[in-house]
Amino acid sequence: VDSPEPDPIPPSTSTTTPSLPTNSTLPLGTPMEIDAMKSKHHS
């Protein structure tokens, strides 16, 4: 996980906190992750 700030929150709680892109598997993450996913789908 590429997070500039430390994530003291466990993966179990990160699912309920969309503001923290701890899980790259979640559809709601950083714009960069979303763009990356879109790029993979398009390419």
C-alpha positions in Angstrom: 0.0 0.0 0.0 1.5 3.3 -1.1 0.3 5.7 1.7 2.3 8.8 2.4 1.0 8.8 6.0 1.1 5.9 8.5 -2.1 3.8 8.8 -2.6 2.8 12.5 -6.0 1.5 11.5 -6.3 -2.2 10.8 -7.7 -3.5 7.4 -10.9 -4.5 9.1 -11.7 -0.9 10.0 -10.3 0.6 6.8 -13.2 -0.9 5.0 -15.6 1.4 6.9 -13.3 4.4 6.4 -13.4 5.3 2.7 -11.3 8.4 3.5 -8.3 6.1 4.1 -7.2 4.3 1.0 -5.5 1.5 3.0 -6.9 -1.2 0.8 -6.0 -0.8 -2.9 -8.7 -3.4 -3.6 -11.5 -1.0 -2.6 -13.1 0.8 -5.5 -13.0 4.0 -3.5 -9.4 5.1 -3.2 -7.1 7.8 -4.3 -7.7 9.4 -7.7 -4.4 8.0 -8.8 -5.5 4.4 -7.9 -8.8 4.9 -9.7 -7.0 6.2 -12.8 -4.6 3.3 -12.7 -7.5 0.8 -12.5 -9.2 2.6 -15.4 -6.0 2.5 -17.4 -5.6 -1.3 -16.8 -9.2 -1.9 -17.9 -8.8 0.3 -21.0 -5.5 -1.2 -21.9 
